[in-house]
């Protein structure tokens, strides 16, 4: 379903009566945002496992920290460089990947997911 948006979002934007430039920007952003949404979905699956094993506080703290970091990095980059929507999308993706790796490594090192390795 997400792949559909990569190939059709510009047509949908044009159908809505917006300009060709807006459709181009939307398409470029969607090509990045799709991977961000995919990463967030995978990360959320692991956070649900942490919730099940009574580590929801850790997930909450990581989630809040990720949100603050996301806003802070976008602000910091935008304050010093001219950026576009695609750059914002890449920043969101990089922050999401970093926090996913941090969460996964933390949970693995603490053994919080060991009950699920057997299937």
GUROZA-941162 format. One record per residue (C-alpha): x, y, z; residue in one letter. Coordinates in Angstrom, 2 decimals, padded with zeros to 5 digits. Layout:
residues N
+---------+---------+---------+------+
!      px !      py !      pz ! resn !
+---------+---------+---------+------+
!       X !       Y !       Z !    A !
...
+---------+---------+---------+------+
***
This chain:
residues 119
+---------+---------+---------+------+
!      px !      py !      pz ! resn !
+---------+---------+---------+------+
!  000.00 !  000.00 !  000.00 !    X !
!  002.83 !  002.41 !  000.79 !    X !
!  004.45 !  001.68 ! -002.56 !    X !
!  001.22 !  002.77 ! -004.22 !    X !
!  001.66 !  006.26 ! -002.80 !    X !
!  005.17 !  006.54 ! -004.20 !    X !
!  003.82 !  006.04 ! -007.71 !    X !
!  000.50 !  007.86 ! -007.42 !    X !
!  000.75 !  010.72 ! -004.93 !    X !
!  001.59 !  013.29 ! -007.61 !    X !
! -001.48 !  012.28 ! -009.61 !    X !
! -003.66 !  012.54 ! -006.50 !    X !
! -002.27 !  015.99 ! -005.73 !    X !
! -002.97 !  017.13 ! -009.29 !    X !
! -006.47 !  015.64 ! -009.06 !    X !
! -007.07 !  017.78 ! -005.98 !    X !
! -006.39 !  020.85 ! -008.10 !    X !
! -002.97 !  021.76 ! -006.78 !    X !
! -000.11 !  022.88 ! -009.00 !    X !
!  002.49 !  020.79 ! -010.78 !    X !
!  005.15 !  022.21 ! -008.43 !    X !
!  003.20 !  021.07 ! -005.35 !    X !
!  002.76 !  017.63 ! -006.96 !    X !
!  006.52 !  017.39 ! -007.56 !    X !
!  007.32 !  018.38 ! -003.97 !    X !
!  004.72 !  015.93 ! -002.67 !    X !
!  006.17 !  013.11 ! -004.75 !    X !
!  009.73 !  013.84 ! -003.63 !    X !
!  008.68 !  013.98 !  000.02 !    X !
!  006.60 !  010.81 ! -000.25 !    X !
!  009.59 !  008.88 ! -001.60 !    X !
!  011.37 !  009.60 !  001.69 !    X !
!  008.40 !  009.58 !  004.06 !    X !
!  007.39 !  006.05 !  003.03 !    X !
!  010.62 !  004.69 !  004.50 !    X !
!  010.16 !  006.78 !  007.63 !    X !
!  006.66 !  005.36 !  008.14 !    X !
!  007.97 !  001.84 !  007.53 !    X !
!  010.72 !  002.34 !  010.11 !    X !
!  008.25 !  003.76 !  012.63 !    X !
!  005.97 !  000.74 !  012.13 !    X !
!  008.77 ! -001.73 !  012.76 !    X !
!  010.00 !  000.25 !  015.77 !    X !
!  006.49 !  000.41 !  017.21 !    X !
!  006.24 ! -003.39 !  016.95 !    X !
!  009.31 ! -003.76 !  019.13 !    X !
!  007.99 ! -001.15 !  021.57 !    X !
!  004.78 ! -003.16 !  021.93 !    X !
!  006.90 ! -006.16 !  022.94 !    X !
!  008.58 ! -003.96 !  025.54 !    X !
!  005.15 ! -002.86 !  026.77 !    X !
!  004.10 ! -006.49 !  027.13 !    X !
!  007.20 ! -007.27 !  029.20 !    X !
!  006.54 ! -004.38 !  031.63 !    X !
!  009.13 ! -002.00 !  030.15 !    X !
!  006.64 !  000.60 !  028.95 !    X !
!  008.37 !  003.38 !  030.87 !    X !
!  011.54 !  002.84 !  028.84 !    X !
!  009.52 !  002.98 !  025.61 !    X !
!  007.75 !  006.13 !  026.76 !    X !
!  011.00 !  007.89 !  027.61 !    X !
!  012.57 !  006.88 !  024.30 !    X !
!  009.46 !  008.00 !  022.39 !    X !
!  009.38 !  011.42 !  024.08 !    X !
!  013.12 !  011.84 !  023.59 !    X !
!  012.79 !  010.90 !  019.92 !    X !
!  010.06 !  013.48 !  019.41 !    X !
!  012.04 !  016.24 !  021.10 !    X !
!  015.19 !  015.28 !  019.18 !    X !
!  013.27 !  015.24 !  015.91 !    X !
!  011.94 !  018.76 !  016.43 !    X !
!  015.27 !  020.06 !  017.72 !    X !
!  017.27 !  018.70 !  014.78 !    X !
!  014.81 !  020.06 !  012.22 !    X !
!  014.88 !  023.43 !  013.97 !    X !
!  018.69 !  023.48 !  014.21 !    X !
!  019.17 !  022.60 !  010.55 !    X !
!  016.47 !  025.02 !  009.39 !    X !
!  017.94 !  027.82 !  011.51 !    X !
!  021.29 !  027.68 !  009.73 !    X !
!  020.57 !  026.23 !  006.27 !    X !
!  017.86 !  026.67 !  003.69 !    X !
!  016.01 !  023.34 !  003.69 !    X !
!  013.05 !  021.86 !  001.86 !    X !
!  010.42 !  019.30 !  002.74 !    X !
!  012.56 !  016.41 !  001.49 !    X !
!  015.35 !  017.41 !  003.87 !    X !
!  012.87 !  017.44 !  006.72 !    X !
!  011.78 !  013.94 !  005.66 !    X !
!  015.38 !  012.71 !  005.65 !    X !
!  015.92 !  014.17 !  009.12 !    X !
!  012.82 !  012.36 !  010.39 !    X !
!  014.08 !  009.12 !  008.82 !    X !
!  017.58 !  009.40 !  010.30 !    X !
!  016.25 !  010.21 !  013.77 !    X !
!  013.81 !  007.28 !  013.57 !    X !
!  016.57 !  004.87 !  012.50 !    X !
!  018.87 !  006.08 !  015.28 !    X !
!  016.24 !  005.65 !  017.99 !    X !
!  015.14 !  002.27 !  016.61 !    X !
!  018.72 !  001.00 !  016.81 !    X !
!  019.11 !  002.51 !  020.29 !    X !
!  015.90 !  000.85 !  021.50 !    X !
!  016.72 ! -002.51 !  019.96 !    X !
!  020.30 ! -002.60 !  021.25 !    X !
!  019.21 ! -001.48 !  024.72 !    X !
!  016.49 ! -004.13 !  024.91 !    X !
!  018.81 ! -006.86 !  023.63 !    X !
!  021.63 ! -005.94 !  026.04 !    X !
!  019.23 ! -005.96 !  028.99 !    X !
!  017.66 ! -009.27 !  027.89 !    X !
!  014.16 ! -007.83 !  027.72 !    X !
!  013.33 ! -009.60 !  024.46 !    X !
!  014.88 ! -012.98 !  025.30 !    X !
!  011.47 ! -014.51 !  026.04 !    X !
!  010.48 ! -013.98 !  022.39 !    X !
!  013.49 ! -015.54 !  020.63 !    X !
!  012.06 ! -019.06 !  020.76 !    X !
!  008.98 ! -018.04 !  018.82 !    X !
+---------+---------+---------+------+
***
